[in-house]
Amino acid sequence: MQSLGPEEEERTARELIARRLPATRGLDTAKRTRRLVGVLARKGYPPGLAYRVVREALEEDGANDVPEGEWELE
């Protein structure tokens, strides 16, 4: 991944998750979280940023049981 500033890195992570989020609907929230964080991890995003972006996207998508803590990636 090319070096991006913090704001640009977060923006690109949010865009990627916004594109992938609809494909995870119908799965339980923990599985959605693992898959989406995994997408960002494979692209080289830092774990803290990846989890925060995914958690916020899921909450905005109506998930009310977003897990807290560390997750193993699928």
Order of alpha helices (4+ residues) and beta strands (2+ residues): alpha-alpha-alpha
